[in-house]
């Protein structure tokens, strides 16, 4: 739906652009043995590369798309999620969390 992101014209952290609507793809893997962690991480990265390659081969313009934070693997660069908003988010974090309390929580670190 092309109007999906038109409900708000204020600046937000995500998505970095409201010019085009991109819908997230949720890749879901489950395993119980930590010995396979790296193998699964590699499979996730390989799956993403395959999907991106297929989208580009079909002529889809995904150049301004960003990774959805809730579905992104742990090592996704913040710039791939927040794009041009990253510097502003880092400055905001320094302002509201000068003692890095939020770094004690899980998730992405600004």
OpenMM code with the backbone's topology and positions (N, CA, C; nanometers):
from openmm import Vec3, app, unit

residues = "UNK UNK UNK UNK UNK UNK UNK UNK UNK UNK UNK UNK UNK UNK UNK UNK UNK UNK UNK UNK UNK UNK UNK UNK UNK UNK UNK UNK UNK UNK UNK UNK UNK UNK UNK UNK UNK UNK UNK UNK UNK UNK UNK UNK UNK UNK UNK UNK UNK UNK UNK UNK UNK UNK UNK UNK UNK UNK UNK UNK UNK UNK UNK UNK UNK UNK UNK UNK UNK UNK UNK UNK UNK UNK UNK UNK UNK UNK UNK UNK UNK UNK UNK UNK UNK UNK UNK UNK UNK UNK UNK UNK UNK UNK UNK UNK UNK UNK UNK UNK UNK UNK UNK UNK UNK UNK UNK UNK UNK UNK".split()
positions = [
    Vec3(0.0853, -0.1163, 0.0000),
    Vec3(0.0000, 0.0000, 0.0000),
    Vec3(0.0907, 0.1237, 0.0000),
    Vec3(0.0831, 0.2014, -0.1025),
    Vec3(0.1744, 0.3140, -0.1202),
    Vec3(0.1586, 0.4235, -0.0149),
    Vec3(0.0454, 0.4294, 0.0537),
    Vec3(0.0236, 0.5348, 0.1539),
    Vec3(0.0572, 0.4883, 0.2960),
    Vec3(0.1139, 0.3710, 0.3102),
    Vec3(0.1402, 0.3120, 0.4415),
    Vec3(0.2177, 0.4046, 0.5343),
    Vec3(0.3153, 0.4776, 0.4817),
    Vec3(0.4001, 0.5630, 0.5648),
    Vec3(0.3594, 0.7102, 0.5611),
    Vec3(0.2441, 0.7410, 0.5064),
    Vec3(0.2039, 0.8810, 0.4917),
    Vec3(0.1301, 0.9351, 0.6145),
    Vec3(0.1066, 0.8541, 0.7153),
    Vec3(0.0311, 0.8977, 0.8332),
    Vec3(0.1101, 0.9924, 0.9222),
    Vec3(0.2392, 1.0011, 0.9030),
    Vec3(0.3236, 1.0840, 0.9887),
    Vec3(0.4252, 1.1580, 0.9024),
    Vec3(0.4338, 1.2874, 0.9192),
    Vec3(0.5332, 1.3634, 0.8437),
    Vec3(0.6452, 1.4134, 0.9349),
    Vec3(0.6482, 1.3671, 1.0599),
    Vec3(0.7544, 1.4032, 1.1529),
    Vec3(0.8756, 1.3133, 1.1310),
    Vec3(0.9909, 1.3613, 1.1700),
    Vec3(1.1121, 1.2826, 1.1584),
    Vec3(1.1088, 1.1673, 1.2584),
    Vec3(1.1405, 1.0484, 1.2119),
    Vec3(1.1458, 0.9307, 1.2977),
    Vec3(1.2761, 0.8558, 1.2723),
    Vec3(1.3161, 0.7745, 1.3673),
    Vec3(1.4403, 0.6976, 1.3527),
    Vec3(1.4282, 0.5936, 1.2419),
    Vec3(1.3134, 0.5323, 1.2312),
    Vec3(1.2926, 0.4281, 1.1319),
    Vec3(1.1551, 0.4452, 1.0705),
    Vec3(1.1411, 0.4312, 0.9445),
    Vec3(1.2433, 0.4019, 0.8457),
    Vec3(1.3225, 0.5271, 0.8088),
    Vec3(1.4432, 0.5086, 0.7565),
    Vec3(1.5242, 0.6249, 0.7217),
    Vec3(1.4656, 0.7069, 0.6063),
    Vec3(1.3837, 0.6445, 0.5240),
    Vec3(1.3161, 0.7169, 0.4173),
    Vec3(1.1703, 0.6746, 0.4122),
    Vec3(1.0842, 0.7686, 0.3828),
    Vec3(0.9417, 0.7392, 0.3659),
    Vec3(0.9004, 0.7526, 0.2191),
    Vec3(0.9998, 0.7671, 0.1328),
    Vec3(0.9722, 0.7849, -0.0096),
    Vec3(0.9163, 0.6590, -0.0746),
    Vec3(0.9631, 0.5438, -0.0278),
    Vec3(0.9207, 0.4157, -0.0831),
    Vec3(0.8863, 0.3245, 0.0339),
    Vec3(0.7802, 0.2474, 0.0196),
    Vec3(0.7415, 0.1542, 0.1246),
    Vec3(0.8102, 0.0197, 0.0978),
    Vec3(0.8871, -0.0238, 0.1950),
    Vec3(0.9491, -0.1567, 0.1905),
    Vec3(0.8896, -0.2382, 0.3038),
    Vec3(0.8548, -0.3603, 0.2774),
    Vec3(0.8015, -0.4474, 0.3807),
    Vec3(0.9113, -0.5426, 0.4261),
    Vec3(0.9231, -0.5664, 0.5559),
    Vec3(1.0305, -0.6519, 0.6052),
    Vec3(1.0087, -0.7985, 0.5701),
    Vec3(1.1178, -0.8696, 0.5577),
    Vec3(1.1154, -1.0138, 0.5381),
    Vec3(1.1672, -1.0750, 0.6669),
    Vec3(1.0916, -1.1669, 0.7234),
    Vec3(1.1310, -1.2303, 0.8479),
    Vec3(1.1885, -1.3684, 0.8176),
    Vec3(1.3193, -1.3823, 0.8320),
    Vec3(1.3836, -1.5127, 0.8206),
    Vec3(1.3887, -1.5715, 0.9611),
    Vec3(1.3405, -1.6923, 0.9760),
    Vec3(1.3300, -1.7512, 1.1093),
    Vec3(1.4026, -1.8843, 1.1121),
    Vec3(1.4993, -1.8952, 1.1989),
    Vec3(1.5744, -2.0183, 1.2195),
    Vec3(1.5667, -2.0516, 1.3674),
    Vec3(1.5619, -2.1791, 1.3979),
    Vec3(1.5628, -2.2202, 1.5380),
    Vec3(1.6548, -2.3408, 1.5521),
    Vec3(1.7312, -2.3402, 1.6600),
    Vec3(1.8195, -2.4501, 1.6917),
    Vec3(1.8416, -2.4512, 1.8417),
    Vec3(1.8845, -2.5644, 1.8937),
    Vec3(1.8962, -2.5771, 2.0382),
    Vec3(2.0390, -2.5982, 2.0870),
    Vec3(2.1301, -2.6215, 1.9968),
    Vec3(2.2680, -2.6505, 2.0360),
    Vec3(2.3584, -2.5340, 1.9965),
    Vec3(2.4169, -2.4680, 2.0958),
    Vec3(2.5047, -2.3526, 2.0700),
    Vec3(2.6246, -2.3885, 1.9836),
    Vec3(2.6561, -2.5148, 1.9737),
    Vec3(2.7675, -2.5568, 1.8883),
    Vec3(2.7414, -2.5224, 1.7412),
    Vec3(2.6165, -2.5019, 1.7061),
    Vec3(2.5798, -2.4699, 1.5679),
    Vec3(2.5582, -2.3210, 1.5439),
    Vec3(2.5846, -2.2378, 1.6429),
    Vec3(2.5603, -2.0940, 1.6292),
    Vec3(2.6212, -2.0367, 1.5021),
    Vec3(2.7488, -2.0556, 1.4823),
    Vec3(2.8151, -1.9947, 1.3660),
    Vec3(2.7581, -2.0477, 1.2359),
    Vec3(2.7267, -2.1752, 1.2315),
    Vec3(2.6683, -2.2344, 1.1115),
    Vec3(2.5332, -2.1698, 1.0795),
    Vec3(2.4528, -2.1458, 1.1811),
    Vec3(2.3226, -2.0821, 1.1607),
    Vec3(2.3402, -1.9359, 1.1206),
    Vec3(2.4308, -1.8640, 1.1875),
    Vec3(2.4567, -1.7238, 1.1505),
    Vec3(2.4982, -1.7150, 1.0038),
    Vec3(2.5852, -1.8065, 0.9630),
    Vec3(2.6290, -1.8084, 0.8225),
    Vec3(2.5118, -1.8360, 0.7293),
    Vec3(2.4217, -1.9260, 0.7693),
    Vec3(2.3041, -1.9577, 0.6876),
    Vec3(2.2129, -1.8362, 0.6736),
    Vec3(2.1971, -1.7590, 0.7820),
    Vec3(2.1148, -1.6376, 0.7760),
    Vec3(2.1750, -1.5392, 0.6766),
    Vec3(2.3051, -1.5155, 0.6877),
    Vec3(2.3713, -1.4221, 0.5957),
    Vec3(2.3612, -1.4711, 0.4508),
    Vec3(2.3777, -1.6001, 0.4300),
    Vec3(2.3668, -1.6559, 0.2955),
    Vec3(2.2246, -1.6400, 0.2416),
    Vec3(2.1256, -1.6607, 0.3268),
    Vec3(1.9859, -1.6452, 0.2847),
    Vec3(1.9565, -1.5013, 0.2446),
    Vec3(2.0033, -1.4056, 0.3245),
    Vec3(1.9828, -1.2641, 0.2918),
    Vec3(2.0476, -1.2301, 0.1583),
    Vec3(2.1714, -1.2742, 0.1383),
    Vec3(2.2417, -1.2469, 0.0125),
    Vec3(2.1651, -1.3064, -0.1057),
    Vec3(2.1112, -1.4244, -0.0897),
    Vec3(2.0351, -1.4906, -0.1962),
    Vec3(1.9086, -1.4112, -0.2290),
    Vec3(1.8355, -1.3678, -0.1261),
    Vec3(1.7121, -1.2927, -0.1476),
    Vec3(1.7415, -1.1582, -0.2146),
    Vec3(1.8449, -1.0887, -0.1698),
    Vec3(1.8834, -0.9606, -0.2307),
    Vec3(1.9201, -0.9817, -0.3772),
    Vec3(1.9991, -1.0837, -0.4047),
    Vec3(2.0396, -1.1131, -0.5436),
    Vec3(1.9169, -1.1420, -0.6302),
    Vec3(1.8224, -1.2188, -0.5780),
    Vec3(1.7012, -1.2509, -0.6530),
    Vec3(1.6171, -1.1260, -0.6787),
    Vec3(1.6047, -1.0400, -0.5780),
    Vec3(1.5271, -0.9163, -0.5949),
    Vec3(1.5894, -0.8279, -0.7019),
    Vec3(1.7215, -0.8137, -0.6978),
    Vec3(1.7904, -0.7328, -0.7985),
    Vec3(1.7759, -0.7934, -0.9375),
    Vec3(1.7840, -0.9257, -0.9474),
    Vec3(1.7693, -0.9939, -1.0767),
    Vec3(1.6304, -0.9741, -1.1349),
    Vec3(1.5307, -0.9575, -1.0481),
    Vec3(1.3934, -0.9327, -1.0933),
    Vec3(1.3687, -0.7859, -1.1241),
    Vec3(1.4722, -0.7022, -1.1062),
    Vec3(1.4580, -0.5612, -1.1371),
    Vec3(1.4011, -0.4769, -1.0252),
    Vec3(1.3937, -0.5307, -0.9052),
    Vec3(1.3421, -0.4534, -0.7923),
    Vec3(1.4477, -0.3530, -0.7469),
    Vec3(1.4069, -0.2294, -0.7295),
    Vec3(1.4979, -0.1257, -0.6799),
    Vec3(1.4901, -0.1242, -0.5279),
    Vec3(1.5856, -0.1887, -0.4655),
    Vec3(1.5891, -0.1951, -0.3197),
    Vec3(1.7060, -0.1138, -0.2647),
    Vec3(1.7583, -0.0242, -0.3476),
    Vec3(1.8790, 0.0504, -0.3103),
    Vec3(1.8597, 0.1417, -0.1898),
    Vec3(1.7393, 0.1927, -0.1673),
    Vec3(1.7187, 0.2808, -0.0522),
    Vec3(1.6482, 0.2087, 0.0621),
    Vec3(1.6332, 0.0779, 0.0499),
    Vec3(1.5705, 0.0010, 0.1558),
    Vec3(1.6647, -0.0161, 0.2741),
    Vec3(1.6081, -0.0385, 0.3902),
    Vec3(1.6892, -0.0594, 0.5093),
    Vec3(1.6428, -0.1878, 0.5774),
    Vec3(1.7282, -0.2395, 0.6620),
    Vec3(1.6945, -0.3604, 0.7360),
    Vec3(1.6033, -0.3250, 0.8525),
    Vec3(1.5008, -0.4044, 0.8734),
    Vec3(1.4058, -0.3833, 0.9816),
    Vec3(1.4728, -0.4240, 1.1128),
    Vec3(1.4804, -0.3339, 1.2117),
    Vec3(1.5564, -0.3623, 1.3340),
    Vec3(1.5148, -0.4906, 1.4072),
    Vec3(1.3864, -0.5168, 1.4166),
    Vec3(1.3403, -0.6338, 1.4919),
    Vec3(1.3725, -0.7658, 1.4232),
    Vec3(1.4012, -0.7633, 1.2948),
    Vec3(1.4296, -0.8865, 1.2213),
    Vec3(1.5770, -0.8972, 1.1829),
    Vec3(1.6577, -0.8023, 1.2200),
    Vec3(1.7976, -0.8005, 1.1776),
    Vec3(1.8843, -0.8875, 1.2682),
    Vec3(1.9793, -0.9555, 1.2071),
    Vec3(2.0725, -1.0374, 1.2833),
    Vec3(2.1664, -0.9457, 1.3621),
    Vec3(2.2220, -0.9955, 1.4683),
    Vec3(2.2962, -0.9150, 1.5665),
    Vec3(2.4095, -0.8324, 1.5085),
    Vec3(2.4707, -0.8754, 1.4017),
    Vec3(2.5873, -0.8037, 1.3498),
    Vec3(2.5545, -0.7105, 1.2326),
    Vec3(2.4264, -0.6812, 1.2139),
    Vec3(2.3869, -0.5882, 1.1081),
    Vec3(2.4374, -0.4482, 1.1419),
    Vec3(2.5118, -0.3852, 1.0517),
    Vec3(2.5589, -0.2484, 1.0799),
    Vec3(2.4413, -0.1536, 1.1025),
    Vec3(2.4534, -0.0676, 1.2016),
    Vec3(2.3471, 0.0288, 1.2309),
    Vec3(2.3140, 0.1160, 1.1110),
    Vec3(2.4123, 0.1437, 1.0273),
    Vec3(2.3866, 0.2260, 0.9084),
    Vec3(2.2932, 0.1553, 0.8110),
    Vec3(2.2905, 0.0214, 0.8114),
    Vec3(2.1981, -0.0531, 0.7251),
    Vec3(2.0555, -0.0491, 0.7787),
    Vec3(2.0411, -0.0140, 0.9049),
    Vec3(1.9083, -0.0055, 0.9661),
    Vec3(1.8566, 0.1382, 0.9647),
    Vec3(1.9388, 0.2319, 1.0100),
    Vec3(1.8939, 0.3699, 1.0307),
    Vec3(1.9408, 0.4687, 0.9256),
    Vec3(2.0271, 0.4257, 0.8346),
    Vec3(2.0698, 0.5107, 0.7240),
    Vec3(2.1261, 0.6443, 0.7691),
    Vec3(2.0824, 0.7502, 0.7043),
    Vec3(2.1324, 0.8858, 0.7310),
    Vec3(2.0918, 0.9371, 0.8691),
    Vec3(2.0018, 0.8681, 0.9375),
    Vec3(1.9573, 0.9103, 1.0703),
    Vec3(2.0548, 0.8688, 1.1805),
    Vec3(2.1529, 0.7854, 1.1470),
    Vec3(2.2396, 0.7278, 1.2493),
    Vec3(2.3171, 0.8323, 1.3287),
    Vec3(2.3772, 0.9299, 1.2627),
    Vec3(2.4536, 1.0318, 1.3353),
    Vec3(2.3652, 1.1090, 1.4326),
    Vec3(2.2442, 1.1418, 1.3895),
    Vec3(2.1510, 1.2137, 1.4767),
    Vec3(2.1102, 1.1281, 1.5966),
    Vec3(2.0889, 0.9988, 1.5747),
    Vec3(2.0528, 0.9089, 1.6839),
    Vec3(2.1671, 0.8948, 1.7836),
    Vec3(2.2881, 0.8887, 1.7339),
    Vec3(2.4038, 0.8804, 1.8239),
    Vec3(2.4170, 1.0077, 1.9074),
    Vec3(2.3954, 1.1224, 1.8455),
    Vec3(2.4019, 1.2490, 1.9191),
    Vec3(2.2921, 1.2546, 2.0247),
    Vec3(2.1741, 1.2105, 1.9909),
    Vec3(2.0630, 1.2073, 2.0850),
    Vec3(2.0937, 1.1147, 2.2029),
    Vec3(2.1514, 0.9996, 2.1731),
    Vec3(2.1873, 0.9073, 2.2805),
    Vec3(2.2898, 0.9695, 2.3752),
    Vec3(2.3902, 1.0377, 2.3204),
    Vec3(2.4898, 1.1043, 2.4058),
    Vec3(2.4236, 1.2080, 2.4959),
    Vec3(2.3217, 1.2752, 2.4439),
    Vec3(2.2525, 1.3795, 2.5194),
    Vec3(2.1658, 1.3225, 2.6316),
    Vec3(2.0891, 1.2185, 2.6025),
    Vec3(1.9937, 1.1670, 2.7013),
    Vec3(2.0502, 1.0533, 2.7872),
    Vec3(2.1624, 0.9959, 2.7453),
    Vec3(2.2211, 0.8844, 2.8198),
    Vec3(2.3733, 0.9013, 2.8290),
    Vec3(2.4184, 1.0104, 2.8925),
    Vec3(2.5623, 1.0390, 2.8955),
    Vec3(2.6440, 0.9348, 2.9724),
    Vec3(2.5805, 0.8564, 3.0579),
    Vec3(2.6521, 0.7550, 3.1354),
    Vec3(2.6359, 0.6146, 3.0773),
    Vec3(2.5803, 0.6062, 2.9587),
    Vec3(2.5654, 0.4796, 2.8849),
    Vec3(2.4896, 0.3716, 2.9618),
    Vec3(2.3885, 0.4124, 3.0343),
    Vec3(2.3076, 0.3158, 3.1080),
    Vec3(2.2411, 0.2165, 3.0113),
    Vec3(2.1937, 0.2652, 2.8995),
    Vec3(2.1251, 0.1763, 2.8051),
    Vec3(2.2187, 0.0730, 2.7418),
    Vec3(2.3491, 0.0955, 2.7497),
    Vec3(2.4426, -0.0044, 2.6982),
    Vec3(2.4429, -0.1310, 2.7835),
    Vec3(2.3824, -0.1237, 2.9024),
    Vec3(2.3724, -0.2407, 2.9883),
    Vec3(2.2623, -0.3356, 2.9394),
    Vec3(2.1716, -0.2842, 2.8579),
    Vec3(2.0634, -0.3653, 2.8027),
    Vec3(2.1105, -0.4339, 2.6745),
    Vec3(2.0327, -0.5274, 2.6281),
    Vec3(2.0648, -0.5951, 2.5032),
    Vec3(2.0325, -0.5074, 2.3846),
    Vec3(2.0537, -0.5599, 2.2677),
    Vec3(2.0184, -0.4901, 2.1457),
    Vec3(2.1329, -0.4110, 2.0860),
    Vec3(2.0996, -0.3326, 1.9851),
    Vec3(2.1996, -0.2555, 1.9115),
    Vec3(2.2512, -0.1397, 1.9948),
    Vec3(2.3782, -0.1143, 1.9858),
    Vec3(2.4422, -0.0066, 2.0618),
    Vec3(2.4723, 0.1106, 1.9682),
    Vec3(2.4213, 0.2267, 2.0049),
    Vec3(2.4485, 0.3464, 1.9267),
    Vec3(2.5826, 0.4045, 1.9674),
] * unit.nanometer
topology = app.Topology()
chain = topology.addChain("A")
for resn in residues:
    res = topology.addResidue(resn, chain)
    for name in ("N", "CA", "C"):
        topology.addAtom(name, app.Element.getBySymbol(name[0]), res)
